[in-house]
Amino acid sequence: MEKKFGTALNCIDGRTQIPIINWFKENFDVDYVDLITEPGMDKTLSQGNWVETEKLREKVIISITAHNSNIVAVIGHYDCAVNPVCDCKQVRDIIKSTYIVKSWGLPIRVIGLWVDEFWYVHVVSK
């Protein structure tokens, strides 16, 4: 049986990795999650330059082609060292980032996730 993958565009902050992997497994019945990380991923995507976003797009394409991933999440989190803004601004950055990923025209579902101070995962964009 073929294993199912999802893809996480996540911050490098290690505190977010396990909650995100568990959330993916519980909500999308995946076996594995490809982790593509950058410090302050939501800021990088929403405010980054073309070169940065193009590198991330290429990594997502690898996840899609190599692992048949069909779900990609853009993640932001509480207490981010690189994007130390209020929660509302982070959620806006996540939503803007999902639009950027959707604009790549890839055959995937794109969602936005917020990890709160208790490391609970919230859907902020579907």
Secondary structure by P-SEA (a helix, b strand, c coil): cbbbbbbbbccccccaaaaaaaaaaacccccccccccccaaaaaaacccaaaaaaaaaaaaaaaaaccccbbbbbbbcccccccccaaaaaaaaaaaaaaaaaccccbbbbbbbbccccccccccc
